[in-house]
């Protein structure tokens, strides 16, 4: 009985719920809105806010109903629950877009009902509601949904008031971040009148370093909005103050935006004032400030270029580097900030961690050329790169910097005594690092006294992974092949330069010499320890922009740095150079490229796949800049791209096929037939359909290239028929139909040539046992061949065979073949349908 009673109660509850749902469905959209907007259940009111747009769409035909919904929005905006207000604000941009699209039905809807809510929520007491309104405001400005007058009269004054001294710290920081984002949208006039005075005031806020950091992070954008005159008169004095701020996070933000600030300044101010200011950031006590400064050094140098050179383009092209990006703190200024003391503690801990890691690395050293390497280690590339960076004692580093050739800081006898005293403790990593430094100093004194041969190997004999003379004879042949390149003869003479002469050889007058010397020092191993382990990659990323700024006449200043980067032990550094070598070649011209870039380019061709892909993606761009004789030498090396470290890296082969399409114009028909044709045929049989699809287009372009030479064309067409039309695999026969269709659609050869050499074997595919092949044949005949009057006229000797084949396909047992042979779908093209019938491995 109890179970029966429970069952009856459950049935009654279910019936009541169904009655409630059915009653709710009977209500109009406005009725449901009125019912739930006053609900005591917070979830119901949230759902009302979330469904406002759907309600508006439901009543959009009636202007009065639309106005009623907007009035209810105004009512919902006064809800006491923050989550309801935040949900409403998330819907405001969508509702505003809807109102803009239906402006005739509900004029002035945004300015009268929605904008006041956004403005009011900007100063809401709840943090979530404020942040949601800030995000909504930016969307409305980006979508240009707000009238300029409304922005100036309603929004800007509120933002300025929120940065008043009596505002809370969080509100002030958030408002300043929004002001910096809104400034580029409202333009120069409004920014100068309303925002600029308060921005300058906030830059000097002595109480809130968070506000100063926001100002510093967005300083460049503000300079770009107000222009050069206001920048130099009002903003630069504040920028100098921020660069010497007692909080390292503020100084770091200044370093990150230095390029944009420099771009807004005059050349004279850039050279006389900003250069010295930047040098102070590079030598900042904080490692993180130095790190940001060195990352911005290349972009800053690029601002010294002539306006027509547009050197800054090299710092906006993210694809070129493959992985490198330069970011600011602008997106994180509203996040919860830590105190200045906590930031300094984090910096110290991170610096200590980096030092300990470096000390661990210093334990590793390369075997000399006379040592035997175990057989299992022969192919370990760790042995054949640069010696790991030792941990250098700061005092000894200073001694090295102050050392002069005529008066060494420590004589050879003293250095030898120090080394002998330390050798019993060589097992200690720190002691070993000190011994490495002392040994280097000892070799330096030998160089000064003319005893270089006794203590140092000649430069040509050092272990350079891209040197043509390898000191280690125990390298496997394959390893030697992957790391060998020909050095220029002048390298041997460069090592004999006196340090003072070498410094003079890098003199130029385009940028302040101090900046260039700091940039060249980014490849110094000590920088990796004291600044950033990835500083070499930042140097490589900036190099094309710096080279364009200096001009090809000053390439001698950068050449050694470029060669050092090209032989860096980190593949990411070499990868960055590989992605940009074509841009550098365009800057340097054909003569310098042939002399200095071609050897490095050759070494990249034999590098890791991660590096080779950078060369491959811009293979055409680089080769077209070379002399014809030099360019032709690479025909023999193209086949090496078919071999990859990972056979599943099909995108590598796909990129090769795309580059081969471009390379066709650089070579003669005979070269294309002899060297590019075998590669194309090989790629056409790739196991991945995407590679094959690109290769079919490559084959059709080769047909076009060879059409000027009848003997080569006939030979190639015969090979296509033999390898694909008569293939044992149905995918090969299908490929032949693809190529035929492409050849006609893109007019790769004359219709007479097609009719003579390709049409007869193509028609033979009508009896193919695989339906997919016959489907593609039917598409080719209907959509391509019969579109040409040539194949319908009696002039064509294959007209009868074509008609018989089409009739046979129209009576095919397969319904898809019959469909495509019987009708003519006008919108169906090769690009849309061909891939639907091709096989795919992945």
Residue, then its C-alpha position, 0 to 999 in steps of 0.5 A: x500500500x505504501x508503494x502504491x501511495x508513493x506512486x500516486x503522489x509521484x504521478x500527481x507531481x508529474x501531472x502538475x509539472x506537465x501542467x506548469x510546462x504546458x501553461x508556460x508554453x501557452x504564454x507569449x514571449x512577452x508574457x514569459x518575460x513578465x512572469x520570470x523577470x520578477x521571480x524570486x529565483x535567481x536562476x530564473x532571472x539569469x535565464x531571462x537575461x540570457x533569452x532576451x535576444x531570442x525574445x527580441x527576435x520573436x517580437x521584432x515585427x511589432x515596434x511596441x513589443x520591441x519597446x516593451x522588451x527594451x523597457x524590461x531590460x532597463x528594469x532587469x538592469x536594476x537587479x540586486x544580484x550581481x550574477x544577473x547584472x553580469x549575465x545581462x551585460x554579456x548580452x548587451x553587445x548581441x542585442x545592440x547588433x540586433x537593434x542596429x540591423x533592425x534600426x527602422x523598427x526600433x530607432x534610438x534603441x541603443x542610445x536610449x536603453x542600452x548605452x546608459x546601462x553600459x555606462x552605469x555598470x562601468x562604475x558598478x561595485x561588483x568586480x565581475x559586473x565592471x569587468x563584463x561592462x568593460x569587455x562589452x564597451x570594447x566590443x561596442x566600440x570595435x563594432x562601431x555601434x556607438x555614436x562618436x558624440x555619445x562616446x565623448x559625452x557619456x563614456x569618456x567622462x565616466x572613465x576619467x572620473x573612475x581614475x580620480x584620486x578618491x577611487x579605489x585601487x582596483x577601479x583606478x587600475x581597471x579604468x586606466x587600462x580601458x582608457x588606454x584601449x579606448x584611446x586609439x578608437x576615439x582618435x587624437x582629438x578626444x584623447x588629447x582633450x579628455x584622456x591625456x592630462x589624466x594619463x600623464x597624472x597617472x604616470x606619476x602616481x607615487x602610491x599605486x605602482x599597478x597604475x604606473x605599470x598599466x601606463x607603461x605597458x600602453x605608453x606606445x599606443x598612447x604616443x601613436x594616438x596623440x602624435x609626435x608633438x604631444x609625445x615629445x612635449x608631454x609624454x616623453x618626460x613621463x616615460x623617462x620617469x617610468x624607465x627609472x621607476x623603483x619597481x622592476x615590473x614598470x621598467x620592464x613594461x617600458x622596455x617592451x613598448x620602446x619600439x612604438x614610443x620611438x616610432x612616434x618620436x622625431x629622429x633627433x630625439x630618438x638618437x640623442x635621448x631615447x638611445x641613452x635611455x635604452x642603454x640604461x634599460x639594457x644594463x638594468x639591475x633586474x634580469x627581467x628588465x634586461x631580458x625585455x630590453x634585449x628582446x626590444x633592441x632589434x625592433x628599436x634599432x629598426x626605427x632608425x631606418x628610413x621611412x620608405x624601408x618599412x623595417x618594422x614589418x619584420x617584427x609583425x610577421x609571426x609566420x616567418x619565425x615559426x614560433x616567435x612572438x612579442x607580447x606586452x602586458x596589456x591583456x593582463x593589466x586587469x588581473x590581480x597584481x602582486x606587491x612590488x616586494x613579492x615581485x622582487x622576491x620572485x625575480x631573485x628566486x627565478x634568477x637563482x634557479x636559472x643560475x643553478x641550471x646553468x651550473x648543472x650545464x657547465x658540468x658537460x663538456x665536449x670530447x676533444x678530437x683525440x678522444x674516443x667516442x663510444x660507438x653507441x654515441x657516434x650519432x649523438x649530435x650533442x658532441x658536435x655542437x658548441x661547448x656548453x656555456x660555463x658559469x662565469x664569475x662576475x669578478x673574473x668577467x670584469x677582469x676580462x672586460x678591462x684586459x688590454x693586449x699590452x697589459x693583461x690583468x693577470x700574467x700567465x704564471x699567476x693564471x697557471x698557479x690558480x689553475x693548478x690549485x683548483x685542479x684537485x677540486x675539479x669534480x665540483x661543477x663550480x670549480x670546473x667553471x672557474x677553471x674553464x674561465x681561467x683557461x680561457x684567460x690563459x689562452x688570451x694571454x698566449x694570443x697577446x704574446x704571439x703564442x697562439x699556436x701553442x694554446x689555441x687552434x686556428x679558427x678554421x680548425x675549431x669545431x664548427x658544425x658548418x665548417x668545411x674542415x671538421x677536426x673530428x675524423x671520427x664523425x660518421x659520413x652521414x653526420x658530416x654530410x648534415x653539418x658541413x658547409x663551405x666557409x668563405x676564404x675571408x674567414x681565416x683572415x678575420x681571426x687574425x684581426x686585432x681586437x681594436x681593428x675588429x671593433x673599427x670594422x663594425x663602425x657605421x653611422x646609421x644607428x648609435x654605435x652603442x646600440x649596435x654593439x649591444x645587439x652584436x653582444x646578444x650572441x655572447x655566451x655570457x648573455x645567455x647566462x646573465x640575461x636570457x637562455x633564448x636571447x640568441x633566438x631573439x637576436x635571430x628574429x630581429x636580424x632582418x630588420x636590423x640588416x634592412x636598417x643598416x643597409x647592405x653597405x654595412x653588412x660587414x657589421x652583422x656578418x659574423x653575428x649571422x654566422x654565429x647564429x647559423x651555427x648555434x646549438x639550439x635548433x630554434x635559433x637556426x629555424x628562425x634564421x631559416x624562415x627569414x633567409x629569403x628576406x635577408x637575401x632580398x636586402x643584401x642583393x645577389x652578390x652578397x647573397x651568393x658569397x655569404x648566405x648561400x653556404x648557410x642556406x646549404x647547411x640548412x638544407x642538411x639540418x633537422x626537419x624543424x630547420x629545413x621546413x623554414x628553408x622549404x617554405x620559402x625555397x622559391x623566394x630564395x632561389x629566384x634571387x640567385x644567379x641562374x648558374x647558382x640556382x641550377x645547382x639546387x636541382x640536384x638537391x631537391x630530391x633530398x626533401x623527399x627524405x624526412x626524419x619522420x616519414x609521417x610528416x606528410x605536410x613536409x612533402x605537401x609543402x614541397x609539392x607547392x614549392x615545385x609548382x612555383x619553381x617551374x618558372x625558374x627553370x627551362x623545359x629541359x631542366x623541368x623534364x629532367x629533375x622536377x618531373x621525377x619528383x612530381x611523379x613520386x609525389x603523385x603516389x604519396x600515401x596521403x591524399x592531400x599530398x597527391x591532390x597538390x601533386x596533380x596540379x603540379x603535373x598539370x603545370x608541368x604539362x603546361x611548361x613542356x607544351x612549348x617543346x613537343x618532344x618533351x611533352x609527348x614523352x611526358x604524356x606517354x609516361x603519364x599514360x603508362x604509369x597512371x592510366x595503365x596502373x594496377x592500382x585504381x587510385x593511379x587510374x583515378x589520378x590520370x582522370x584528375x590530371x586530364x580534367x585539370x589539363x583541360x580546365x586550366x588550358x595546359x595544352x592545346x585541345x589537339x594535343x589532348x585529343x591525340x595523346x590523352x583522350x583515347x586512354x582516358x576513354x578506355x577507363x569507361x570499362x574500369x572495374x572500380x566505380x570511383x574511376x568511372x564516376x570521375x570519368x563521367x564528371x570529366x566528360x560531362x563537366x569539362x570536355x563537353x563544355x568545349x565546342x571542339x569536342x562536339x564538332x565533327x573536326x574532332x576525330x575522337x567525337x564518335x568514341x566520345x559519344x559511345x563512351x558517354x552512352x555506355x556510362x549513362x547505362x552503367x550499373x552504378x547509379x552514381x556513374x549513371x547520374x553524372x553521365x546523364x545530367x549536367x550539374x551546373x554548380x559542380x566543379x572539380x574543386x568541390x567534387x573531386x575530393x569527394x571521390x578520392x581516397x584518403x589515408x588520414 
